[in-house]
Amino acid sequence: MTYCLGIKVREGLVAIADTRITSGTDTTVKKKVYVDQREQHSIFIMTSGLRSVRDKAVIYFKELIDEGTEYNKLYKAVNAFGEQVRRVGREDRAALEQSGFKFNLTTIIGGQLRDDEEHKMFLLYSEGNWVEMDEGSPFVIIGNSGHGKPILQRTLHNDSSMELALKTGFLSFDSTRAAANDVDFPIDVVLYRKNSFNLIQHRYEKQDLENISAQWACELKKSLQNISNDWMQTAFDKMNTYKTQANEV
């Protein structure tokens, strides 16, 4: 499974991707983020799904750019990548399905190109269609998404800082890692500040962040202890009454 998270706030973009690849009992580490940084052209692509489909679609898309194809707005690049996914589908879907594999690739694409008025982020489906992330949906997770959503939903909004977005994003990943054995370190982080046309990449190993993970676990326990018990008393009073009555019988 995969954990890829994209966050769009007013200040910029934050992307986090784990690197674990599981095949049967074997696990390997492979990068799940493709970055293309050129003059007034900043784009990152994160994927969840069949690795073979991902690699082929990314190579086809990279070839277009290397041969001189230019996109002035990010949605046009998203359309182009979607067409490469469909191309791979035309070439490989039948063979994959005959072998028992579902043709599957979900993609987060973010960045800013020359004529974009601001940074953008899109969720692209296997069929090549997409939706754009906006103020009402400041984040999207692909892959193993269930465990990491609550903290993001409770914390993030459009005016959140990039620092808070990265902190919350890591804790979301950490919650997923703790609950799923197919998501793990290292994690790749991509940061993009609005109108900078400069993508920053950084990889965190487990030893870099295990103290933050331990601190978060400790803070959670403290917070739980600080929550009032008064609201529970009625229920426990009923239980104690039932226990007393049962002893008297």
Secondary structure in CASP SS format (residue, H / E / C, confidence):
PFRMAT SS
TARGET T0000
AUTHOR 0000-0000-0000
METHOD secondary structure of the structure
MODEL  1
M C 1.00
T C 1.00
Y E 1.00
C E 1.00
L E 1.00
G E 1.00
I E 1.00
K E 1.00
V E 1.00
R C 1.00
E C 1.00
G E 1.00
L E 1.00
V E 1.00
A E 1.00
I E 1.00
A E 1.00
D E 1.00
T C 1.00
R E 1.00
I E 1.00
T E 1.00
S E 1.00
G C 1.00
T C 1.00
D E 1.00
T E 1.00
T E 1.00
V E 1.00
K C 1.00
K C 1.00
K C 1.00
V E 1.00
Y E 1.00
V E 1.00
D E 1.00
Q E 1.00
R E 1.00
E C 1.00
Q C 1.00
H E 1.00
S E 1.00
I E 1.00
F E 1.00
I E 1.00
M E 1.00
T E 1.00
S E 1.00
G E 1.00
L C 1.00
R H 1.00
S H 1.00
V H 1.00
R H 1.00
D H 1.00
K H 1.00
A H 1.00
V H 1.00
I H 1.00
Y H 1.00
F H 1.00
K H 1.00
E H 1.00
L H 1.00
I H 1.00
D H 1.00
E C 1.00
G C 1.00
T C 1.00
E C 1.00
Y C 1.00
N C 1.00
K C 1.00
L H 1.00
Y H 1.00
K H 1.00
A H 1.00
V H 1.00
N H 1.00
A H 1.00
F H 1.00
G H 1.00
E H 1.00
Q H 1.00
V H 1.00
R H 1.00
R H 1.00
V H 1.00
G H 1.00
R H 1.00
E H 1.00
D H 1.00
R H 1.00
A H 1.00
A H 1.00
L H 1.00
E H 1.00
Q H 1.00
S C 1.00
G C 1.00
F C 1.00
K C 1.00
F C 1.00
N C 1.00
L E 1.00
T E 1.00
T E 1.00
I E 1.00
I E 1.00
G E 1.00
G E 1.00
Q E 1.00
L E 1.00
R C 1.00
D C 1.00
D C 1.00
E C 1.00
E C 1.00
H C 1.00
K E 1.00
M E 1.00
F E 1.00
L E 1.00
L E 1.00
Y C 1.00
S C 1.00
E C 1.00
G C 1.00
N C 1.00
W E 1.00
V E 1.00
E E 1.00
M C 1.00
D C 1.00
E C 1.00
G C 1.00
S C 1.00
P C 1.00
F E 1.00
V E 1.00
I E 1.00
I E 1.00
G E 1.00
N C 1.00
S C 1.00
G C 1.00
H C 1.00
G C 1.00
K H 1.00
P H 1.00
I H 1.00
L H 1.00
Q H 1.00
R H 1.00
T H 1.00
L C 1.00
H C 1.00
N C 1.00
D C 1.00
S C 1.00
S C 1.00
M H 1.00
E H 1.00
L H 1.00
A H 1.00
L H 1.00
K H 1.00
T H 1.00
G H 1.00
F H 1.00
L H 1.00
S H 1.00
F H 1.00
D H 1.00
S H 1.00
T H 1.00
R H 1.00
A H 1.00
A H 1.00
A C 1.00
N C 1.00
D C 1.00
V C 1.00
D C 1.00
F C 1.00
P C 1.00
I E 1.00
D E 1.00
V E 1.00
V E 1.00
L E 1.00
Y E 1.00
R E 1.00
K C 1.00
N C 1.00
S C 1.00
F C 1.00
N C 1.00
L E 1.00
I E 1.00
Q E 1.00
H E 1.00
R E 1.00
Y E 1.00
E C 1.00
K H 1.00
Q H 1.00
D H 1.00
L H 1.00
E H 1.00
N H 1.00
I H 1.00
S H 1.00
A H 1.00
Q H 1.00
W H 1.00
A H 1.00
C H 1.00
E H 1.00
L H 1.00
K H 1.00
K H 1.00
S H 1.00
L H 1.00
Q H 1.00
N H 1.00
I C 1.00
S C 1.00
N C 1.00
D H 1.00
W H 1.00
M H 1.00
Q H 1.00
T H 1.00
A H 1.00
F H 1.00
D H 1.00
K H 1.00
M H 1.00
N H 1.00
T H 1.00
Y H 1.00
K H 1.00
T H 1.00
Q H 1.00
A H 1.00
N H 1.00
E H 1.00
V C 1.00
END
